[in-house]
Amino acid sequence: MHHIPYIVNILILAPVVWGMIRMTPGTPVAAFNNIADVPALRMMVASLWAGVLILSAIALWDPQRFWPLLVFQVVYKAFFLAVYCVPIWLGHAQGVIPTGPVGFFVLIVAVWPFFIVMALQSGQM
């Protein structure tokens, strides 16, 4: 049961990271509703997600010890939702919400805390 979030991370991130790394500079990023590409920012996001991907693969050997990775994901995704998406949804800001990633962000922010609590209750701190 503790492996589930890391397996989900791998399944989501492997194709996304691979696609972002291989993307021709200047091509609109399809995963982000065709937002114009900014290569440095795209590679920064790809690097972050590659780090989560690699750590998720390592976590398969001892998933309960890697709960801080799940906390990190919840924090940065919740922050993005709160400071970027919510103001747009409320009409207080302009911008394009990347619905694909945001859908996964909402799912992860809602579900990962249950896995974090399970890891903490198991005594793996």
C-alpha positions as a LaTeX table, in Angstrom:
\begin{tabular}{lrrr}
\hline
Residue & $x$ (\AA) & $y$ (\AA) & $z$ (\AA) \\
\hline
Met1 & 0.00 & 0.00 & 0.00 \\
His2 & 2.88 & 2.39 & 0.78 \\
His3 & 4.23 & 1.94 & $-2.76$ \\
Ile4 & 1.15 & 3.40 & $-4.46$ \\
Pro5 & 2.08 & 7.12 & $-4.54$ \\
Tyr6 & 5.58 & 6.37 & $-5.83$ \\
Ile7 & 4.28 & 4.09 & $-8.57$ \\
Val8 & 1.76 & 6.78 & $-9.55$ \\
Asn9 & 4.56 & 9.38 & $-9.60$ \\
Ile10 & 6.62 & 7.16 & $-11.92$ \\
Leu11 & 3.71 & 6.45 & $-14.26$ \\
Ile12 & 2.82 & 10.15 & $-14.53$ \\
Leu13 & 6.30 & 11.68 & $-14.57$ \\
Ala14 & 8.30 & 9.32 & $-16.81$ \\
Pro15 & 6.55 & 10.28 & $-20.07$ \\
Val16 & 6.13 & 13.93 & $-19.05$ \\
Val17 & 9.80 & 14.43 & $-18.14$ \\
Trp18 & 10.98 & 12.55 & $-21.23$ \\
Gly19 & 8.75 & 14.70 & $-23.44$ \\
Met20 & 9.83 & 17.95 & $-21.81$ \\
Ile21 & 13.53 & 17.11 & $-22.18$ \\
Arg22 & 13.18 & 16.08 & $-25.83$ \\
Met23 & 10.95 & 19.01 & $-26.83$ \\
Thr24 & 12.22 & 21.26 & $-29.58$ \\
Pro25 & 12.80 & 24.74 & $-28.11$ \\
Gly26 & 10.02 & 27.15 & $-29.01$ \\
Thr27 & 7.35 & 24.46 & $-29.47$ \\
Pro28 & 4.18 & 25.22 & $-27.49$ \\
Val29 & 3.97 & 22.91 & $-24.47$ \\
Ala30 & 0.90 & 20.73 & $-25.09$ \\
Ala31 & 0.71 & 19.55 & $-21.47$ \\
Phe32 & 0.31 & 23.18 & $-20.45$ \\
Asn33 & $-2.56$ & 24.06 & $-22.83$ \\
Asn34 & $-0.05$ & 25.10 & $-25.51$ \\
Ile35 & 1.51 & 27.83 & $-23.39$ \\
Ala36 & 4.51 & 29.29 & $-25.21$ \\
Asp37 & 7.76 & 27.51 & $-24.43$ \\
Val38 & 10.41 & 29.19 & $-22.32$ \\
Pro39 & 13.26 & 26.66 & $-22.51$ \\
Ala40 & 14.96 & 27.61 & $-19.24$ \\
Leu41 & 11.71 & 27.43 & $-17.27$ \\
Arg42 & 10.65 & 24.22 & $-19.02$ \\
Met43 & 13.98 & 22.58 & $-18.12$ \\
Met44 & 13.73 & 23.87 & $-14.55$ \\
Val45 & 10.33 & 22.19 & $-14.20$ \\
Ala46 & 11.60 & 19.07 & $-16.01$ \\
Ser47 & 14.55 & 18.92 & $-13.60$ \\
Leu48 & 12.30 & 19.25 & $-10.56$ \\
Trp49 & 9.98 & 16.54 & $-11.84$ \\
Ala50 & 12.94 & 14.33 & $-12.83$ \\
Gly51 & 14.16 & 14.61 & $-9.24$ \\
Val52 & 10.76 & 13.51 & $-7.95$ \\
Leu53 & 10.75 & 10.69 & $-10.53$ \\
Ile54 & 14.20 & 9.42 & $-9.52$ \\
Leu55 & 13.45 & 9.62 & $-5.81$ \\
Ser56 & 10.12 & 7.85 & $-6.38$ \\
Ala57 & 11.97 & 4.99 & $-8.09$ \\
Ile58 & 14.41 & 4.76 & $-5.17$ \\
Ala59 & 11.49 & 4.91 & $-2.72$ \\
Leu60 & 10.13 & 1.63 & $-4.09$ \\
Trp61 & 12.78 & $-0.16$ & $-1.99$ \\
Asp62 & 11.72 & 1.52 & 1.27 \\
Pro63 & 8.58 & 3.59 & 0.66 \\
Gln64 & 7.82 & 4.45 & 4.26 \\
Arg65 & 11.12 & 6.30 & 4.72 \\
Phe66 & 10.47 & 8.55 & 1.72 \\
Trp67 & 7.34 & 10.22 & 3.09 \\
Pro68 & 9.12 & 13.65 & 3.06 \\
Leu69 & 9.08 & 13.46 & $-0.76$ \\
Leu70 & 5.29 & 13.22 & $-0.61$ \\
Val71 & 5.15 & 16.19 & 1.76 \\
Phe72 & 7.32 & 18.21 & $-0.63$ \\
Gln73 & 4.94 & 17.38 & $-3.49$ \\
Val74 & 1.87 & 18.39 & $-1.51$ \\
Val75 & 3.48 & 21.67 & $-0.42$ \\
Tyr76 & 4.72 & 22.86 & $-3.81$ \\
Lys77 & 1.58 & 21.76 & $-5.64$ \\
Ala78 & $-0.73$ & 23.35 & $-3.06$ \\
Phe79 & 1.32 & 26.55 & $-3.25$ \\
Phe80 & 0.99 & 26.63 & $-7.05$ \\
Leu81 & $-2.75$ & 26.04 & $-6.83$ \\
Ala82 & $-3.18$ & 28.74 & $-4.17$ \\
Val83 & $-1.05$ & 31.50 & $-5.68$ \\
Tyr84 & $-1.57$ & 30.88 & $-9.41$ \\
Cys85 & $-4.76$ & 28.90 & $-10.11$ \\
Val86 & $-7.16$ & 30.14 & $-7.43$ \\
Pro87 & $-6.75$ & 33.84 & $-8.34$ \\
Ile88 & $-7.46$ & 32.98 & $-12.00$ \\
Trp89 & $-10.49$ & 30.86 & $-11.06$ \\
Leu90 & $-11.80$ & 33.72 & $-8.93$ \\
Gly91 & $-11.26$ & 36.22 & $-11.74$ \\
His92 & $-8.65$ & 38.20 & $-9.79$ \\
Ala93 & $-5.80$ & 37.40 & $-12.20$ \\
Gln94 & $-5.12$ & 36.75 & $-15.86$ \\
Gly95 & $-3.55$ & 33.57 & $-17.12$ \\
Val96 & $-4.01$ & 30.14 & $-18.62$ \\
Ile97 & $-4.55$ & 27.28 & $-16.23$ \\
Pro98 & $-2.78$ & 24.13 & $-17.45$ \\
Thr99 & $-5.71$ & 21.79 & $-16.85$ \\
Gly100 & $-3.80$ & 18.52 & $-17.30$ \\
Pro101 & $-1.12$ & 19.13 & $-14.67$ \\
Val102 & $-3.56$ & 20.98 & $-12.40$ \\
Gly103 & $-5.88$ & 17.97 & $-12.39$ \\
Phe104 & $-3.04$ & 15.77 & $-11.16$ \\
Phe105 & $-1.95$ & 18.45 & $-8.68$ \\
Val106 & $-5.43$ & 18.55 & $-7.12$ \\
Leu107 & $-5.53$ & 14.75 & $-6.93$ \\
Ile108 & $-2.09$ & 14.59 & $-5.29$ \\
Val109 & $-2.82$ & 17.40 & $-2.81$ \\
Ala110 & $-6.02$ & 15.58 & $-1.82$ \\
Val111 & $-4.68$ & 12.00 & $-1.65$ \\
Trp112 & $-0.98$ & 12.07 & $-0.69$ \\
Pro113 & $-1.71$ & 13.24 & 2.89 \\
Phe114 & $-3.34$ & 9.86 & 3.56 \\
Phe115 & $-0.13$ & 8.07 & 2.53 \\
Ile116 & 1.93 & 10.50 & 4.62 \\
Val117 & $-0.20$ & 9.76 & 7.69 \\
Met118 & 0.11 & 6.01 & 7.06 \\
Ala119 & 3.91 & 6.30 & 6.89 \\
Leu120 & 4.03 & 8.35 & 10.08 \\
Gln121 & 1.74 & 5.94 & 11.90 \\
Ser122 & 3.97 & 3.03 & 10.90 \\
Gly123 & 6.82 & 4.58 & 12.89 \\
Gln124 & 9.12 & 5.22 & 9.91 \\
Met125 & 10.34 & 8.72 & 10.69 \\
\hline
\end{tabular}
